[in-house]
């Protein structure tokens, strides 16, 4: 049996993710944030999974599939297109729970992650 080494199943190094994905922490709101950039090599779904993994310290294989809680294709459509026509989409955001975290994604690509109390 071969080991799955896809990018979504490798353990994520928090410090490396902070550098690469610009994941940060806001102590005032006790939330983490990442910035999705359409110019990045990674798609929105991968950015979400890597960021949540960095925040929780759990490898992505520990999470259930993202599509169990939200349609990743619809999410990509929703947040890739508005950025090209930003004035019409100011204030658009989506919130959902994934891997015990509350996520809020805004039209400008900011991903806010509120971890469970025990993280």
Buried (B, 14 or more C-beta within 10 A) or exposed (E): EEEEEEEBBBEBEBEEBBEBBBBEEEEEEEBBBBBBBEEBEBBBBBBBBBBBBBBBEBEBEEBEEBEEBBEBEEBBEBBBEBBEEEEEBEEBBBEBEBBBBBBBBBBBBEBBBBBEEEE
